[in-house]
């Protein structure tokens, strides 16, 4: 593996496939279908892939877990902004993962690394445990209970220079305000469909869930960007 000037990892197709937990053939197939952008061609005509490719593969995997067909995944990816970077793709994956019920699985240490997309050190596992994403299964040595919906996000946070206490405080704040927003939105939707048939209500709920989550994500991103911009304009002073 090499790195660019921006310290963005560049992977060969074999390294990308290994990190994503797929085969080289699958990577090439997704490339021919337009699901993955073409690699950067380096010396000796060797293709190099970066964080965006890895994030796209993770998003595709999540969409498949939701039962989407390849044609539906193609349509989904085509609707994404063309300049979406790895972090933006990771956010979309988090939205998709939120469509599914909470899932906690017991996995081996090796499987934990595969699900994470890369091998994890003991220190990194401890940090994930501090975030309440991974816990050791007391009944089985070297087995871990993992919140699969949060694992990839937790791995992303491992590279962020924040203490586990700060991450947990941020998570608490997000949960508190997101639940308040969910209550208000749920009340509005219930009032809007109060006179409809129960079957229509369930169908509307299933349709609205991803749209509402996407709307919350978009408005939160914009609000956070505005808050950070104002803070920087004040010279970093509260």
Secondary structure as GFF3:
##gff-version 3
##sequence-region A 1 238
A	DSSP	beta_strand	2	3	.	.	.	ID=ss1
A	DSSP	beta_strand	9	10	.	.	.	ID=ss2
A	DSSP	alpha_helix	13	20	.	.	.	ID=ss3
A	DSSP	alpha_helix	24	32	.	.	.	ID=ss4
A	DSSP	beta_strand	40	41	.	.	.	ID=ss5
A	DSSP	three_ten_helix	43	45	.	.	.	ID=ss6
A	DSSP	beta_strand	47	48	.	.	.	ID=ss7
A	DSSP	alpha_helix	51	65	.	.	.	ID=ss8
A	DSSP	alpha_helix	70	78	.	.	.	ID=ss9
A	DSSP	alpha_helix	86	99	.	.	.	ID=ss10
A	DSSP	beta_strand	104	108	.	.	.	ID=ss11
A	DSSP	alpha_helix	109	116	.	.	.	ID=ss12
A	DSSP	alpha_helix	122	130	.	.	.	ID=ss13
A	DSSP	beta_strand	134	136	.	.	.	ID=ss14
A	DSSP	beta_strand	143	147	.	.	.	ID=ss15
A	DSSP	alpha_helix	148	158	.	.	.	ID=ss16
A	DSSP	alpha_helix	164	192	.	.	.	ID=ss17
A	DSSP	alpha_helix	198	233	.	.	.	ID=ss18
###
